[in-house]
C-alpha cells in the first residue's frame, strides 16, 4: 500500500486526507499517486511541459488587392481591406518587419475585366502580377504566394471553364498552367493551385520547369472542401455575386470525406507538390492530423475567411475574448500537426508574439 503521507503536497486540504478521498482514490487506479494537476500548478511548469507553440515563422498572411487607389473595407471581414498596389506593398513591408515569412496575394478583379473564360488571369499586366512585381521589388526578402484558380477572373465565379454546364477539367488545367507561369514571371515564389482540377499540380510543375522556373515552389490546396466557410472571401474577391446560388461540389471535396483527402494529397505529392494544404482549417483539423501522420511532409492549413469572421464577429459583440480565441485557434492548428497556417490574423499574431 502506498504511503500517502510521503507524497502529500504541503498545502493539502482536509478533504484530500479524509478517508473518503482515499477510498475514492483507490477506486480510481493511480490517484492520488498520479496527479495530472502538479505539472499545471505553476506557470514555469506549464511552460516546461508545453508540447506545441506558435511562432511567427508559421504564418502566411493573405492580402487582397484591387486596381484602385483607395482601400475598401470588406464588410463581412472586419479589419480586412481590398488594398491598392501601393497599399499591398506597405502591408508586405509590415509583414517583413514583423518577421512573417510569406504573403499571399488575392485579386478583386474589376467586373468589366471578368469573362466566361477568365482571360484576365493570363494577362501579364493583371492586378496580381502588378502587385507581385511591386512587392518583389520593394520587399525582396519576403516570400510571395499566389492562388491559381480562375474564380476571381470569371464572370460565373467558377474556378474553371464551363462547357455544357460543367466545369471541365483538362481544358481548365491548360489555362491554369499559363496562369501559373504568368505569376512566376511576375516574381511569385510559391504557386498555390486552389482549383481542385485533377492533374493540375503535375501539369503546372512541367510547365514551370519547361520555362525555366524550376525554383518556383508549389503549395497545393490538396484537400480543399466545398465549404460554406469561404463566404466572406467570395465577398472580398467579388466572386460571390457571380457564383450566386451555384456551388463547387463537382470539384471541391465533400465535407463528410476523410480517406479521400489522403488520396488527394498522395496524388499532389506524386505530381510534385512541395507543400500541401488542408482547407478550411478549424473544422478540418482531423484531416490535418491524418495528412501529417501519413505523409510527414510540409503541411499547411488555411484558417479561412468564415473562421476569421466568426471569431472576430463574436469578439466584436463581446461574446468571447478575441485575442485569446485567436491565439487558441492557431495553436490548435499546430497541435493538429500543421507546419504553418494561412490566417488573416497574421500581423496581429506576429505583433502579439513579439510582445
Ligand atoms: C479560390 C479560393 C477560395 C479561397 C481561397 N482560394 C474560394 C473558393 O474556393 O471558393 C477561400 C479562402 C477563404 O475563405 O479565406 N479558389
Boltz pocket constraint, residues with backbone or C-beta under 6 A from the ligand:
constraints:
  - pocket:
      binder: B
      contacts: [[A, 147], [A, 149], [A, 151], [A, 159], [A, 194], [A, 195], [A, 229], [A, 230], [A, 231], [A, 232], [A, 233], [A, 234], [A, 248], [A, 303], [A, 304], [A, 305], [A, 306]]
      max_distance: 6.0
